[in-house]
Amino acid sequence: MSAKGEYAVRALLDLALHGGESLQPIQEIAGRQGIPQRYLEQVLLQLKREGLLESRRGSSGGYRLSRPTDQVTVGAVLRAVEGSGAEPARRAGRQARGDHEADLSELWREITLAVSAVVDRVTLEDLRRRAEERRSSGRPMYHI
């Protein structure tokens, strides 16, 4: 996962934990998560364009989730900021030049499918619940 993908998941998890129906200022999200605000602005704009966030400008503005947390998968968040992942799949499907390359292509395809299966199964609600459980037990999770 790229830094952009990690920041996107962390920001949406932060909104799931702190936002609810209320708008959260970007400065607060950035501060709680330790993400540079200018970079977070770019990430949140991509997430908004993909329909995962709503926003309002102004002194009472900020961001909030556009859907319930149980309807947003980590996979959807990652695809929103990193793309569909089609490039690794295309590389894996190319004609191999040698036996070892063919073996590795198959391995990368399997890894891609395994990762996709996990991130498409886990929702923001799952992460929110895990974070709340860790908070109540005193164990830290994801800088929250």
C-alpha positions in Angstrom: 0.0 0.0 0.0 1.3 3.4 -0.9 1.5 6.3 1.6 -1.4 7.9 -0.3 -3.5 4.7 0.2 -2.6 4.5 3.9 -3.4 8.2 4.5 -6.8 7.8 2.8 -7.7 4.8 4.9 -6.5 6.6 8.1 -8.4 9.7 7.3 -11.7 7.9 6.6 -11.2 5.8 9.7 -10.7 9.1 11.6 -13.9 10.4 10.2 -15.7 7.1 11.2 -14.4 7.5 14.8 -14.8 11.3 15.2 -17.2 12.5 12.6 -20.5 10.7 12.6 -22.9 13.1 10.9 -20.9 16.2 11.8 -18.3 17.9 9.5 -14.7 17.5 10.6 -12.2 20.3 9.7 -9.3 19.1 7.7 -6.9 20.7 10.2 -8.3 18.4 12.9 -8.0 15.3 10.8 -4.5 16.1 9.8 -3.5 16.9 13.3 -5.0 13.7 14.8 -3.4 11.6 12.1 0.0 13.3 11.7 -0.6 13.8 8.0 0.6 17.0 6.3 -2.5 19.1 5.7 -1.6 20.0 2.1 -1.1 16.4 1.1 -4.3 15.4 3.0 -6.3 18.0 1.0 -5.3 16.3 -2.2 -6.2 12.8 -0.9 -9.6 14.0 0.4 -10.4 15.7 -2.8 -9.9 12.5 -4.7 -12.1 10.6 -2.2 -14.8 13.3 -2.6 -14.6 13.0 -6.4 -15.1 9.2 -6.0 -18.2 9.8 -3.9 -16.8 8.6 -0.6 -16.9 12.0 1.1 -19.0 15.1 1.3 -17.6 18.5 2.2 -18.6 22.1 2.9 -16.4 25.2 2.7 -16.2 28.0 5.2 -15.6 28.4 8.9 -18.1 25.7 9.8 -17.0 23.5 7.0 -15.1 20.2 6.8 -15.5 16.7 5.6 -17.8 13.7 6.5 -18.4 10.3 5.1 -21.1 10.2 2.3 -22.1 6.6 3.1 -22.5 4.4 6.3 -19.2 2.9 7.4 -20.5 -0.7 6.7 -20.9 0.3 3.1 -17.3 1.4 2.5 -14.6 -1.2 2.0 -10.9 -0.6 2.3 -10.6 -1.8 -1.3 -13.0 1.0 -2.5 -10.9 3.6 -0.6 -7.6 2.3 -2.1 -9.0 2.1 -5.6 -10.3 5.7 -5.2 -6.8 7.0 -4.6 -4.5 4.5 -6.2 -6.5 3.3 -9.2 -8.0 0.0 -10.0 -4.8 -2.1 -9.7 -5.2 -3.1 -13.3 -1.5 -2.5 -14.1 -0.2 -5.3 -11.8 -2.8 -7.6 -13.3 -1.8 -6.6 -16.9 1.9 -7.3 -16.0 1.0 -10.6 -14.5 -0.9 -11.6 -17.7 1.8 -10.7 -20.2 3.7 -13.3 -22.1 6.6 -14.3 -20.0 10.2 -14.3 -21.4 11.4 -17.3 -19.4 10.3 -19.9 -17.0 11.3 -17.9 -13.9 9.4 -14.9 -15.1 6.3 -17.0 -15.7 6.6 -18.4 -12.2 6.9 -14.9 -10.7 4.0 -13.5 -12.9 1.8 -16.2 -11.4 3.0 -15.4 -7.9 2.2 -11.7 -8.3 -1.2 -12.5 -9.7 -1.9 -14.7 -6.7 -0.7 -12.0 -4.3 -2.8 -9.4 -6.0 -5.9 -11.6 -5.8 -5.3 -12.4 -2.1 -4.8 -8.7 -1.1 -7.9 -7.7 -3.1 -9.9 -10.4 -1.3 -8.9 -9.0 2.1 -9.4 -5.3 1.4 -12.7 -5.9 -0.4 -14.0 -7.8 2.7 -12.9 -5.3 5.4 -15.2 -2.2 5.8 -14.6 1.0 7.6 -17.1 -0.3 10.2 -14.8 -3.3 10.8 -11.9 -1.0 11.3 -13.9 1.4 13.5 -15.0 -1.4 15.7 -11.5 -2.8 16.0 -10.2 0.7 16.9 -12.9 1.2 19.6 -12.0 -2.2 21.1 -8.4 -1.3 21.2 -9.1 2.1 22.7 -11.2 0.5 25.5 -8.4 -2.0 26.2 -5.8 0.7 26.3 -3.9 -0.5 23.2 -3.1 2.1 20.5 -4.2 1.7 16.9 -3.4 3.7 13.7 -2.4 7.0 15.5 -6.0 7.5 16.6 
